[in-house]
């Protein structure tokens, strides 16, 4: 870990990874903890159009995407810690409003506010990592963070289902408030500020515009952002439709939290595999191979659904494919972040914002129509993910060409910014 002249003692590597993973996990908990509540929310607020309840997922993600565009530049100007803590306060306020909501519109507005707040921990945690690591070293740290982070999706639906059974769906928001308060307090007490005052950049639109233009001019950064948007799109498409698929296609709503937990635990190995391979194979090559594999697996899922297969055999195929979509996140998202951030260490906060914001908004645009097109079978989800994987393969091949030509390469050794 490379630190600036930081007055306070840095936490150890294990504690640092655990803290950053918890900041990242705010998002996973906020999405996956809600999934078992979708039927109850649909019944209460939108009984005639149950698919609209899936907007509870996408409205949060949209808020996160919008917030992401601002939190990075703010952290470049004010320092990392104030922006994380401010975001946590906004997230807690959104959670409280959601718990009080009396209509679907109010609930969606509260979820949008929650997403805006969650953007603080998400983006600034990435900038903190970039303050201290670079290149494949950053990708390796991201892999360990993602590995810890995946424990939360494994447990979140079961926690959500337990709270709903005891106190109703509104209790889930109380858990969100507690989770965010603990992570914010941990950061406030244990992590020193990683961006010293002399390296801060004023929050001026002209500087932000210039930095955004610099990123847009860099071909590897451009390609990594769009590819990350497609990978997030696959993930959010699966997450926003997975509970209705278990419920309506397979009649397994009651056992959904258990299956989701099993899938998340199996998929967590993706980050472990990435941590082991990234220093040897490189970020872009792992992304390329995973997207190629996903293309084949999604094509098989489409064919099996169209073939008329049903019942337990189709369910087994779906669960296997669901594992592959979540596993893929471990081998793509951290690597694509590192590829995009690598040339942008001098504007890490803004770079994290633009990369995260654009990728997230792209993901919402890709996932939303699939949620609305849901027809009680896995078909629309499988077709969408197949299309996004094919596009991702095409973009990763363009990145490979840039590497060969030497126009998109980046140094591979960790460096202090």
Secondary structure, DSSP 8 states (H G I E B T S, - for coil): ----S-SS----HHHHHHHHHHHHHHHHHHHHTTGGGHHHHHHHH-TT-GGGGGHHHHHHHHHHHHHHHHHHHHHHHH-HHHHHHHHHHHHHHHHHHHHH--SHHHHHHHHHHHHHHHHHHHHHHHHHHHHH--HHHHHHHHHHHHHHHHHHHHHHHHHHHHHHHHH-TTHHHHHHHHHHHHHHHHHHHH---SS-GGG-----HHHHHHHHHHHHT-HHHHHHHHHHHHHHHHHHHHHHHHHHIIIIITS-TTTHHHHHHHHHHHHTHHHHHHHHHHHHH-HHHHHHHHHHHHHHHHHHHHHHHHTT--HHHHHHHHHHHHHHHHHHHHHHHHHHHHHHHHTTGGGHHHHHHHHHHHHHHHHHHHHHHHHHT--SSSHHHHHHHHHHHHHHHHHHHHHHHHHHHTSS----S----
